[in-house]
Amino acid sequence: MKGLWRGLAAFGLACILVCGPGSPGGARAEDGYRLWLRYEPVEPAHRDAYRALAAGLLPAGNSPTLQAATAELREGLSGLTGRAVEVVTRADAGVVLYGTPAASPEIAALGLPLEGLGEEGYLIRSVRIEGRPVTVIAANADRGVLYGAFAFLRHLQTRGPVARLDIRSAPSVRLRLLNHWDNLDRTVERGYSGQSIWDWHRLPEFTPQLYADYARANASVGINGTVLNNVNSNARSLTAPYIAKAAALADVFRPYGVRVYLSARFSAPVEIGGLPTADPLDPRVRAWWRSKADELYAAIPDFGGFLVKANSEGQPGPQDYGRTHADGANMLADALAPHGGVVMWRAFVYSELNPEDRHKQANAEFEPLDGQFRDNVLVQVKNGAIDFQPREPFHPLFGAMPRTPLLLEFQITKEYLGFSTHLAYLGPLFEEVLQADTHRPRPGTTVAHVVDGRAFGHQLTGVAGVANIGSDRNWAGSHFDQANWYVFGRMAWDPAGTGARAVAGEWARMTFSNAPEVVEPIVEMMMGSREAVVDYMTPLGLHHLMGTGHHYGPAPWVSDLARPEWNPAYYHRADAGGIGFDRTVTGSNALAQYAPGAAAAWADPATIDERYLLWFHRVPWDHRMESGRPLWDELVLTYDRGVAAVDRMAATWASLAAHIDPERHAEVSQFLRIQQAEARWWRDASVAYFREVSGRPLPPGAPEPAHPLAWYQAQSFPDAPGHWD
């Protein structure tokens, strides 16, 4: 448990003890490595109460997971109280007692209501043992104790009330996973925070403290699994040397309850197995995968399973052999089933050979297969039907496959929301999707209800997030992008009951300060930031207007790529007569893939939520909007509103300079200046293009673009980050 992070914590505690929280030492510069686990000392008004609550630690056991909980509680409580908190041998007043009833007679004697908490839930309660006040963190398994320890510290970090504690929580989703799009050469597809943190060349012998800190951060928000490698996978990741490397990571992660998964390349039996085919019905292929599963579980006994991208964007798959997605998934599921592993089969499929609206293709391929997958298969579905756009309607598959568990896939890395330099808190995006009403099997059934299993009675459930983590010292490329990792974990734990604003408040308090004059403006910045990005990039339902390939910057004019669905013009369809993609019965009829109640909300351009107008409708430029303005004027003013919102965020952040450590304040300020410039670039380039296409003058008072359209069209970014080629 010792390492750089612990060393930093020890330095911080020494500074607290010598300097005090009100001294200049309490505002020392920070680089973001500690994330939200900073454990800064509480204010004097809280200190006595916190010290009375943390007189000592009494673990009920010594498993690796309990050791991790002890290390966390020691570090956290010592930092918060400003004095060393150590392990004791009896439950005296103020002791924190933690463990399971099976391991602790004292916890068992309390008769705590642990039913329904499973192996990951926990109960935190103020109790009396022989008349002495004690805080107990109880669970049915050590993983639950660890999650409870983090929850207890989070409660203190955010200054929750400490009298009569009674906190009970259990995850409503079984698999809560990060998906790393990391390649074996340490490049990261759609990564904007440095190299991959997996140093494959030095593994398995070299396992730096970084890896334990990664697992620790994930456990702190309830993430219990990680897919190590890119879905556009390399078959070498399944060879013996790379299995040994994955096993070394699994050994580091195991105490924190984080299981390892791998992306499996469907053609691996050919590429590394020497077979002439990867046909999922071929007995030789099935035997090869069974043998590979046996090899994996011999090295990693708690290996989680496979993530598979097949027959999508050039990846091999069962359709290469005339088989279905179910055939391919079931072959792998049969190989993993004896070991308890799962298959997560991605539904992100579309083909340049299919003239159908891209919005419809995944639904058309997968809905007919409902009920044909093995019990240990989840179909992994992106939040929207196109591709992680700043705003998308929920994917029509949610609710359409009642006999198949669907695993929701979000993107934490901001491929389409300004990379790591644009401040865009994704909590509102996640919440918007999770709270969407699918109307299946009945009105009021949200995406969250489908994902957590209650809609159709599934026990195998999951949520995945494409990770934004890399080798940058602050982990995520920017300080505020840490919040997207954090909110993903918190919402994955309880998709139906976790609110974006509340989580933003938690994160701000744990990351920056508990002072209201800091928390409130930061939360307001965060809550408005994603909407600002939508406004200056893809307003009113426009989508996929980004530069092709790298997805950096605006390029609505691109229309000459060989694959039509890779052209931004495919999605906006603007000309002199109007703009938008008609997905009603008069167009592609993608609306028909939704339940009638859900489709009805989007069917009429006169009554639709205008945030989705151009996603579902092609309308003339003079279409009258709810404001009374014509569409063209509304479009330009919405772009302007997005730019203005970024200016307000920058001003708000500048006003907090006295309250934020200089290093982090300066870095965020620089990124906000980049965002201000690029928001204007987005606005000006888009307005210049749509003005030329529509033949309309700018609305009165709207500023001219800074450059002529030809200048924007001439910009080229062959070295944009994200390893997109």
C-alpha positions in Angstrom: 0.0 0.0 0.0 3.0 2.3 0.2 4.0 4.4 -2.8 4.0 7.8 -4.2 0.3 8.5 -3.4 0.8 7.4 0.2 4.0 9.5 0.3 2.1 12.5 -0.8 -0.5 11.9 1.8 2.1 11.6 4.5 3.6 14.9 3.3 0.2 16.5 3.4 -0.5 15.2 6.9 2.8 16.5 8.1 2.0 19.9 6.6 -1.4 19.9 8.3 0.0 19.1 11.7 2.7 21.7 11.4 1.0 24.4 9.4 -2.7 24.0 10.1 -5.5 24.1 7.5 -5.7 27.8 7.5 -2.1 28.4 6.7 -0.6 29.0 3.3 0.6 25.4 3.4 -3.0 24.3 3.2 -3.3 25.8 -0.2 -0.2 24.3 -1.7 -0.1 23.7 -5.4 -1.5 20.4 -6.7 -1.2 18.5 -9.9 -4.4 16.5 -9.8 -2.9 13.1 -9.2 -4.9 12.6 -6.0 -8.2 13.0 -7.9 -11.2 13.4 -5.5 -9.4 11.4 -2.7 -7.5 14.4 -1.3 -8.6 14.1 2.3 -7.8 17.7 3.2 -8.3 18.7 6.8 -11.8 19.7 7.9 -12.6 23.2 9.1 -12.1 23.9 12.9 -15.9 23.9 13.4 -16.0 20.2 12.4 -12.7 19.0 13.7 -13.8 17.9 17.2 -16.8 16.0 16.0 -14.7 14.2 13.3 -12.0 13.4 15.8 -14.5 11.9 18.2 -15.8 9.8 15.4 -12.3 8.5 14.4 -10.4 7.6 17.5 -9.2 4.3 16.0 -9.7 1.6 13.4 -10.8 -2.0 14.3 -10.8 -4.2 11.2 -12.5 -7.6 11.4 -10.0 -9.5 9.4 -6.9 -9.2 7.4 -7.7 -10.1 3.8 -6.1 -8.1 1.0 -9.4 -6.2 0.6 -9.7 -5.5 4.3 -6.1 -4.3 4.2 -7.0 -1.9 1.4 -10.0 -0.6 3.5 -7.7 -0.1 6.5 -5.1 1.8 4.5 -7.9 4.0 3.0 -9.5 4.7 6.4 -6.2 5.4 8.0 -5.1 7.8 5.2 -8.5 9.5 4.9 -9.3 9.9 8.6 -5.8 11.1 9.4 -5.9 13.7 6.7 -9.4 14.9 7.6 -8.8 15.1 11.3 -5.2 16.3 11.2 -4.0 13.6 13.5 -2.8 10.1 13.0 -5.6 7.5 13.2 -4.3 4.0 13.8 -5.5 0.4 14.2 -6.6 -0.6 17.7 -7.6 -3.9 19.3 -10.9 -3.1 21.0 -14.1 -1.2 20.3 -13.5 1.8 22.5 -15.4 5.1 22.2 -15.0 6.6 18.8 -13.6 3.5 17.1 -14.6 2.6 13.5 -15.4 -1.1 13.4 -15.6 -2.7 10.0 -16.0 -6.1 8.5 -18.6 -8.8 8.1 -20.8 -10.6 10.7 -19.0 -13.8 9.7 -15.6 -12.4 10.7 -16.7 -10.3 13.7 -18.7 -11.5 16.7 -19.2 -7.9 17.7 -20.8 -7.1 14.3 -22.8 -10.3 14.4 -24.1 -9.4 17.8 -25.5 -6.1 16.5 -28.1 -8.0 14.4 -27.7 -5.4 11.6 -30.1 -5.6 8.6 -27.7 -6.7 5.9 -30.3 -8.7 3.9 -30.6 -7.5 0.3 -27.1 -5.9 0.2 -25.5 -8.7 -1.7 -21.7 -9.0 -1.7 -21.1 -5.3 -2.6 -23.6 -3.4 -0.5 -22.8 -1.9 2.9 -24.3 -0.4 6.0 -22.7 2.5 7.9 -24.4 3.0 11.3 -23.7 4.7 14.6 -24.1 2.1 17.3 -23.2 1.4 21.0 -21.1 -1.5 22.1 -21.2 -2.0 25.8 -22.4 1.6 26.1 -19.5 3.1 24.0 -20.3 5.0 20.8 -18.9 3.2 17.8 -19.2 3.6 14.0 -19.7 0.3 12.2 -19.2 -0.4 8.5 -20.8 -3.7 7.9 -21.3 -5.8 4.8 -21.8 -9.4 3.7 -18.4 -9.6 2.0 -15.1 -7.7 2.2 -15.8 -5.9 -1.1 -18.9 -4.4 0.4 -16.8 -3.3 3.4 -14.3 -1.6 1.1 -17.1 0.3 -0.7 -18.5 1.2 2.7 -15.2 2.6 3.7 -15.0 4.8 0.7 -18.7 5.9 1.2 -17.9 6.8 4.8 -15.0 8.9 3.8 -17.0 10.5 1.0 -19.7 11.4 3.6 -17.0 13.1 5.7 -15.3 14.8 2.8 -18.5 16.4 1.7 -19.4 17.4 5.3 -22.3 15.2 5.8 -23.9 15.1 9.3 -22.1 12.7 11.6 -24.6 12.3 14.4 -26.7 9.1 14.2 -25.2 7.8 11.0 -27.4 5.3 9.1 -26.3 4.9 5.5 -27.3 1.9 3.5 -26.5 1.3 -0.2 -26.1 -1.5 -2.7 -25.4 -1.4 -6.4 -28.4 -1.9 -8.6 -26.2 -3.0 -11.6 -23.9 -6.0 -11.4 -21.2 -5.1 -13.9 -19.8 -1.5 -13.7 -17.0 -1.4 -16.2 -14.4 0.8 -17.8 -13.6 0.1 -21.4 -10.1 1.1 -22.3 -9.5 1.7 -26.0 -5.8 1.2 -25.4 -3.5 -0.4 -28.0 -0.5 -2.6 -27.3 1.8 0.1 -28.5 0.4 2.4 -25.8 -1.5 4.6 -28.2 -5.1 5.2 -27.1 -7.9 5.4 -29.6 -9.9 8.5 -28.8 -7.6 9.1 -25.9 -6.7 12.7 -25.0 -4.7 12.2 -21.8 -1.3 10.9 -22.9 -0.3 7.4 -23.5 -2.0 4.3 -22.2 -1.3 3.7 -18.6 -0.6 0.1 -19.3 3.2 -0.3 -20.0 2.8 -3.5 -21.8 6.5 -3.7 -22.6 7.5 -3.7 -18.9 4.7 -5.9 -17.8 4.4 -8.4 -16.1 7.6 -7.7 -14.0 7.0 -4.0 -13.5 3.7 -3.0 -11.8 4.1 0.5 -10.5 2.1 2.1 -7.7 0.1 3.8 -10.5 -1.8 0.6 -11.1 -2.9 0.2 -7.5 -3.9 3.9 -7.4 -6.0 3.3 -10.6 -7.8 0.4 -8.9 -8.2 2.4 -5.7 -9.8 5.3 -7.6 -12.2 2.9 -9.4 -13.2 1.2 -6.2 -13.9 4.6 -4.6 -16.8 5.1 -7.0 -17.9 1.5 -7.3 -16.4 0.5 -10.6 -15.7 -3.3 -10.4 -14.2 -4.2 -13.8 -12.0 -3.0 -16.5 -11.5 -4.1 -20.2 -7.8 -3.5 -20.7 -7.5 -3.3 -24.5 -9.2 -1.7 -27.5 -12.4 -3.1 -29.0 -10.6 -2.7 -32.3 -8.4 -5.5 -30.8 -5.2 -7.1 -31.7 -5.2 -10.9 -31.5 -1.8 -10.8 -29.7 -3.5 -9.7 -26.6 -4.7 -13.4 -26.3 -1.3 -14.9 -26.6 0.6 -16.3 -23.6 2.9 -13.4 -23.0 0.0 -10.9 -22.9 -2.1 -13.1 -20.8 0.8 -13.1 -18.2 0.8 -9.3 -18.4 -3.0 -9.1 -17.9 -2.6 -11.5 -15.0 -0.1 -9.2 -13.3 -2.6 -6.3 -13.5 -5.4 -8.6 -12.2 -3.2 -9.4 -9.2 -2.8 -5.6 -8.4 -6.5 -4.9 -9.0 -8.0 -7.8 -7.1 -7.9 -6.4 -3.5 -10.0 -3.4 -4.8 -12.7 -5.6 -6.3 -11.8 -4.8 -9.9 -11.9 -7.7 -12.3 -10.0 -7.8 -15.6 -11.7 -8.4 -19.0 -10.2 -8.4 -22.5 -11.5 -7.4 -25.9 -11.3 -10.5 -28.1 -10.6 -10.4 -31.8 -13.0 -12.7 -33.5 -10.5 -13.8 -36.0 -7.9 -14.8 -33.4 -8.2 -18.6 -34.2 -6.8 -17.7 -37.6 -4.3 -15.0 -36.7 -2.7 -16.7 -33.7 -4.3 -20.2 -33.7 -3.3 -21.4 -37.1 -6.8 -22.4 -38.1 -8.1 -21.8 -41.6 -11.4 -20.4 -40.3 -13.0 -18.5 -37.5 -16.5 -19.8 -38.3 -18.3 -20.0 -34.9 -20.0 -23.2 -35.8 -16.8 -25.0 -36.8 -15.9 -27.6 -34.1 -12.2 -26.7 -34.4 -12.9 -23.1 -33.7 -15.1 -23.8 -30.7 -12.5 -26.1 -29.3 -9.8 -23.4 -29.8 -11.8 -20.9 -27.8 -12.5 -23.4 -25.0 -8.8 -24.0 -24.7 -8.1 -20.3 -24.7 -10.6 -19.8 -22.0 -9.0 -22.5 -19.9 -5.6 -20.8 -20.4 -7.0 -17.5 -19.3 -8.6 -18.8 -16.2 -5.5 -20.7 -15.2 -3.6 -17.4 -15.2 -6.5 -15.2 -14.0 -8.9 -17.2 -11.8 -11.4 -14.3 -11.6 -11.1 -13.2 -15.2 -14.4 -11.5 -16.1 -14.8 -12.3 -19.8 -14.7 -10.9 -23.3 -15.8 -7.7 -25.0 -16.3 -8.1 -28.7 -16.7 -5.7 -31.6 -17.6 -7.8 -34.6 -18.7 -7.0 -38.2 -18.4 -3.3 -37.6 -16.0 -0.7 -39.1 -14.0 -3.5 -40.8 -13.7 -5.8 -37.8 -14.1 -9.5 -38.4 -17.1 -11.3 -37.2 -19.5 -14.2 -37.6 -21.2 -12.6 -40.6 -18.0 -13.2 -42.5 -19.1 -16.9 -42.5 -22.9 -16.4 -43.0 -23.6 -16.6 -39.2 -25.4 -14.3 -36.9 -24.2 -12.1 -34.0 -25.9 -14.6 -31.7 -23.9 -17.5 -33.2 -20.7 -15.7 -32.5 -21.6 -14.5 -29.1 -22.9 -17.9 -28.0 -19.7 -19.7 -29.2 -17.6 -17.5 -26.8 -20.2 -17.7 -24.1 -20.0 -21.5 -24.2 -16.3 -21.3 -23.8 -16.5 -19.0 -20.8 -19.5 -20.5 -19.1 -17.7 -23.3 -17.1 -15.6 -20.5 -15.5 -18.4 -18.1 -14.8 -17.3 -15.6 -17.5 -19.5 -13.3 -19.6 -19.5 -12.0 -23.2 -20.3 -8.4 -23.9 -21.2 -8.3 -27.6 -21.3 -4.7 -29.0 -24.3 -3.6 -31.0 -22.5 -0.8 -32.6 -22.8 -2.0 -36.2 -23.4 -0.3 -39.5 -22.2 -0.9 -43.0 -21.3 1.2 -46.1 -23.1 -1.5 -48.1 -26.4 -0.9 -46.3 -28.3 2.1 -47.8 -30.5 2.3 -44.7 -30.3 5.2 -42.3 -27.4 4.5 -40.0 -29.7 5.2 -37.0 -31.7 2.1 -37.9 -29.0 -0.5 -38.7 -28.1 -1.8 -35.2 -31.8 -2.2 -34.3 -32.5 -4.0 -37.5 -29.7 -6.5 -36.9 -30.2 -7.2 -33.2 -33.9 -6.9 -32.4 -34.7 -10.1 -34.5 -32.1 -12.0 -32.4 -33.8 -11.2 -29.1 -33.9 -14.4 -27.0 -31.3 -16.2 -29.0 -28.3 -15.3 -26.8 -26.9 -17.5 -24.1 -27.6 -16.6 -20.5 -24.1 -15.2 -19.9 -24.2 -12.8 -22.9 -25.0 -9.1 -22.6 -25.6 -7.0 -25.8 -23.6 -3.8 -25.2 -25.5 -0.8 -26.7 -24.3 2.8 -27.0 -26.5 5.4 -25.4 -27.6 6.6 -28.8 -28.0 5.1 -32.3 -25.3 7.2 -34.1 -22.1 7.6 -32.1 -21.7 9.4 -28.7 -22.9 12.7 -30.0 -23.1 15.7 -27.7 -26.9 15.0 -27.7 -28.7 11.9 -29.0 -32.1 10.5 -28.4 -31.8 7.2 -26.5 -31.0 4.1 -28.5 -34.2 2.3 -29.8 -32.8 -1.1 -28.7 -33.5 -0.1 -25.1 -36.8 -1.8 -24.4 -36.9 -3.6 -27.7 -35.1 -6.8 -26.6 -36.9 -7.9 -23.4 -35.4 -11.4 -23.4 -31.8 -10.2 -23.7 -29.8 -8.2 -21.1 -28.6 -4.9 -22.5 -25.4 -3.3 -21.2 -25.4 0.4 -21.6 -22.3 2.0 -23.1 -21.4 5.6 -22.4 -18.3 7.4 -23.6 -16.4 9.1 -20.8 -13.6 10.3 -23.1 -14.9 13.2 -25.1 -14.4 12.2 -28.7 -17.2 14.5 -29.9 -17.2 17.1 -27.1 -14.0 18.9 -27.5 -11.4 16.3 -26.4 -9.8 17.2 -23.0 -9.6 20.9 -23.5 -13.3 21.7 -23.5 -15.0 21.7 -20.1 -18.0 19.5 -20.6 -19.4 17.7 -17.5 -21.2 14.6 -18.8 -23.4 14.0 -15.8 -26.4 15.8 -17.5 -25.9 13.7 -20.6 -25.8 10.5 -18.6 -28.9 11.5 -16.6 -30.8 12.6 -19.7 -30.3 9.1 -21.3 -31.0 7.2 -18.1 -34.2 9.0 -17.4 -35.6 8.8 -20.9 -38.9 7.0 -21.0 -38.7 4.0 -23.4 -42.5 3.2 -22.9 -41.5 -0.5 -23.0 -43.1 -2.6 -21.6 -45.2 0.4 -20.3 -45.0 4.2 -19.9 -42.6 5.2 -17.2 -40.1 2.4 -18.0 -36.8 4.4 -18.3 -33.5 3.4 -19.9 -32.2 3.0 -16.3 -35.0 0.5 -15.6 -33.9 -1.5 -18.6 -30.3 -1.4 -17.7 -30.7 -2.3 -14.0 -32.8 -5.3 -14.9 -36.1 -4.3 -13.3 -37.9 -3.7 -16.6 -37.7 -7.3 -17.7 -36.4 -9.2 -14.7 -32.8 -9.6 -15.7 -30.2 -10.5 -13.1 -27.2 -10.0 -15.4 -26.9 -6.3 -15.8 -24.2 -3.8 -16.7 -23.0 -0.3 -17.6 -19.8 0.5 -19.4 -17.9 3.7 -19.9 -15.2 4.2 -22.5 -12.3 5.5 -20.3 -10.7 8.9 -20.5 -7.7 7.7 -18.5 -4.1 8.0 -19.6 -0.5 8.7 -18.5 -1.1 12.4 -17.9 -0.3 13.2 -14.3 -3.9 14.3 -13.7 -5.1 11.0 -15.2 -7.8 12.4 -17.5 -6.1 15.1 -19.5 -7.9 17.9 -17.6 -8.9 18.4 -14.0 -12.6 18.7 -14.9 -12.5 15.6 -17.0 -11.9 13.7 -13.7 -15.5 14.5 -12.9 -16.7 12.5 -15.8 -14.8 9.4 -14.5 -16.3 10.1 -11.1 -19.9 10.6 -12.2 -19.8 7.6 -14.4 -18.9 5.4 -11.4 -21.5 7.0 -9.2 -24.3 6.7 -11.8 -23.3 3.1 -12.7 -23.8 2.1 -9.1 -27.4 3.4 -9.1 -28.5 4.5 -12.6 -32.1 5.3 -11.6 -31.4 7.1 -8.3 -28.2 9.2 -8.8 -28.6 12.8 -9.9 -26.0 14.7 -11.9 -26.2 17.9 -9.9 -25.7 16.1 -6.5 -22.7 14.2 -7.9 -21.2 17.5 -9.3 -21.5 18.9 -5.8 -19.8 15.9 -4.3 -17.0 16.0 -6.7 -16.5 19.8 -6.4 -16.3 19.5 -2.6 -13.9 16.6 -2.7 -11.7 18.0 -5.4 -11.6 21.7 -4.7 -13.3 23.0 -1.5 -16.3 22.7 0.7 -16.8 26.5 0.8 -20.2 27.4 -0.6 -18.6 30.4 -2.5 -16.5 27.8 -4.4 -18.9 24.9 -4.6 -21.9 26.7 -5.9 -20.3 28.5 -8.9 -18.3 25.4 -9.9 -21.5 23.2 -9.9 -23.3 25.8 -12.0 -20.4 25.8 -14.5 -20.5 22.1 -14.6 -24.2 21.7 -15.0 -24.3 24.2 -17.9 -21.1 23.1 -19.6 -22.4 20.2 -21.7 -25.4 22.2 -23.0 -22.9 25.0 -24.0 -21.0 22.4 -26.1 -24.2 21.2 -27.7 -25.2 24.8 -28.5 -21.9 25.8 -30.2 -21.3 22.4 -31.9 -24.6 20.6 -32.7 -27.6 22.8 -31.9 -31.2 21.9 -32.4 -30.6 18.2 -33.1 -27.8 18.6 -35.6 -25.2 15.8 -35.3 -21.9 14.4 -36.5 -20.7 17.7 -37.9 -17.1 17.2 -36.7 -14.0 16.9 -38.8 -13.8 13.5 -40.3 -11.5 10.9 -38.9 -10.1 12.8 -35.9 -13.5 14.5 -35.1 -11.7 17.7 -34.2 -13.4 20.9 -35.1 -16.3 21.8 -37.4 -16.6 20.3 -40.9 -20.3 20.4 -41.9 -19.3 20.9 -45.6 -17.6 17.5 -45.9 -19.6 15.4 -48.4 -17.0 13.6 -50.6 -16.0 10.5 -48.5 -16.5 7.1 -50.0 -18.7 5.9 -47.1 -21.8 8.2 -47.1 -22.4 7.8 -43.3 -19.0 9.2 -42.6 -19.9 12.5 -44.2 -21.3 15.3 -42.0 -23.5 16.4 -44.9 -25.2 12.9 -44.7 -26.6 14.0 -41.3 -27.7 17.6 -41.8 -28.8 17.5 -45.4 -28.9 21.2 -45.7 -29.7 23.0 -48.9 -31.5 26.2 -49.9 -34.8 24.5 -49.1 -34.1 23.5 -45.5 -32.1 21.4 -43.1 -32.4 18.2 -41.0 -32.7 14.5 -41.3 -36.3 13.3 -41.9 -36.6 10.1 -39.7 -40.4 10.2 -39.7 -42.7 8.0 -41.9 -42.0 10.4 -44.8 -38.3 9.8 -44.5 -36.2 6.9 -43.1 -39.0 6.1 -40.5 -36.4 5.4 -37.8 -39.1 6.7 -35.4 -40.9 3.4 -36.0 -38.2 1.6 -34.1 -39.3 3.2 -30.9 -42.4 2.4 -28.8 -45.4 4.4 -30.1 -45.5 6.5 -26.9 -41.8 7.5 -27.2 -42.1 8.1 -31.0 -45.1 10.4 -30.5 -43.0 12.9 -28.5 -40.7 13.4 -31.6 -43.2 12.8 -34.4 -44.5 16.4 -35.0 -42.1 19.2 -35.8 -44.6 21.7 -34.3 -44.5 20.0 -30.8 -41.2 18.2 -30.6 -38.7 19.2 -28.0 -36.6 21.5 -30.2 -33.4 20.1 -28.9 -34.2 17.1 -31.2 -35.9 18.9 -34.0 -33.2 18.4 -36.8 -32.4 14.9 -35.6 -35.9 13.7 -36.7 -37.2 16.3 -39.1 -36.2 18.2 -42.2 -37.7 21.6 -42.0 -37.5 24.8 -44.1 -35.3 27.6 -42.9 -38.3 29.8 -42.1 -39.9 27.1 -39.9 -41.4 28.9 -36.9 -39.8 28.0 -33.6 -41.3 28.1 -30.2 -39.6 31.5 -29.6 -41.5 32.9 -32.6 -38.3 33.2 -34.6 -37.6 31.5 -37.9 -35.3 28.4 -37.7 -32.4 30.2 -39.3 -32.4 33.0 -36.8 -32.8 30.5 -33.9 -29.9 28.4 -35.2 -27.5 31.3 -35.3 -28.7 32.6 -31.9 -28.2 29.2 -30.4 -24.6 29.1 -31.7 -24.1 32.5 -30.1 -25.6 31.3 -26.9 -23.1 28.5 -26.7 -20.2 30.9 -27.2 -21.5 33.2 -24.5 -21.9 30.4 -22.1 -18.2 29.5 -22.4 -17.3 33.2 -21.8 -19.4 33.1 -18.6 -17.6 29.9 -17.5 -14.3 31.5 -18.0 -15.3 34.6 -16.0 -16.7 32.4 -13.2 -13.5 30.4 -13.0 -11.4 33.6 -13.0 -13.4 34.9 -10.0 -12.3 31.8 -8.1 -8.6 32.4 -8.3 -8.2 33.2 -4.6 -9.9 30.0 -3.6 -8.2 27.4 -5.9 -4.5 26.4 -5.7 -2.5 28.2 -8.4 -1.4 25.2 -10.4 -4.8 23.8 -11.1 -6.4 27.2 -11.5 -3.9 28.2 -14.1 -4.3 25.0 -16.1 -8.1 25.2 -16.2 -7.8 28.8 -17.1 -5.6 28.0 -20.1 -8.0 25.3 -21.2 -11.0 27.6 -20.9 -9.2 30.1 -23.2 -8.7 27.3 -25.7 -12.4 26.5 -25.4 -13.4 30.1 -25.9 -11.4 30.3 -29.1 -12.7 27.0 -30.4 -16.3 27.7 -29.5 -16.1 30.8 -31.7 -14.4 28.8 -34.4 -17.2 26.3 -34.3 -19.8 29.0 -34.4 -18.2 31.0 -37.1 -17.4 28.1 -39.4 -20.9 26.6 -39.0 -22.7 29.8 -39.5 -20.6 30.7 -42.5 -21.4 27.4 -44.1 -25.1 27.3 -43.4 -25.5 30.9 -44.5 -24.0 30.0 -47.9 -26.1 26.9 -48.3 -29.3 28.6 -47.2 -28.7 31.9 -49.0 -29.9 33.7 -45.9 -28.5 36.9 -44.3 -27.4 36.8 -40.7 -30.1 37.8 -38.2 -29.9 41.4 -37.0 -27.1 41.9 -34.5 -25.4 38.6 -35.2 -21.7 39.1 -35.7 -20.0 38.2 -39.0 -17.7 35.1 -38.9 -14.1 36.1 -38.4 -13.1 34.5 -41.8 -14.7 33.6 -45.1 -16.0 30.1 -45.4 -13.1 29.1 -47.7 -10.7 29.8 -44.8 -12.5 27.4 -42.5 -12.7 24.7 -45.2 -9.0 24.9 -45.8 -8.0 24.1 -42.2 -6.4 20.6 -41.9 -5.4 18.7 -38.7 -3.6 15.5 -39.8 -1.9 15.3 -36.3 -4.9 15.8 -34.2 -4.8 13.5 -31.1 -6.8 10.4 -30.4 -5.0 7.8 -32.7 -8.0 7.9 -35.0 -6.5 6.4 -38.1 
